[in-house]
Amino acid sequence: NYLVAWGSYMSDRFERLIKGERDLLVKDGQIQWKGMRRNLITKEELMDAIRENTTHGDLAQVWRAYFENDGHISVSEKKD
């Protein structure tokens, strides 16, 4: 465990290899199907996350949504 932590601290490339990177699921209200397929996420799962993390639950009002390294979906709303 110490060696993995040290390697991650010393090298960004090693950290990305071990921890992975977040994947884009929604960009400016449009679903990014490549990221959805890569992470085996259904549209229903995405919409559930949008409803849980926004005040409106409307895909058109989502600026970005990411599938994070830890398995959850983070959602950012568009600014007015």
HUNOR-V673414 format. One line per field, one symbol per residue. phi: phi as a letter, one per 30 degrees, with the letter a starting at -180 (. if undefined). psi: psi as a letter, one per 30 degrees, with the letter a starting at -180 (. if undefined). burial: 1 if it has 24 or more other ideal C-beta (glycine too) atoms within 12 Angstrom, else 0. Layout:
phi=???
psi=???
burial=???
//
This chain:
phi=.dddddddddbdddddddcibdcdcbbhicdcdddddechcddddddeddddcbdcicedccdbbbcdedjcccbcdddd
psi=eeeeeeeeefkeeeeeeefallkkekjhgkkjfeeeeeghkleeeeeeeeefglfegkefgkekkkjlegflkkkklkk.
burial=00000000000000000000001111000011001100101000011011001100001001111110000011100000
//
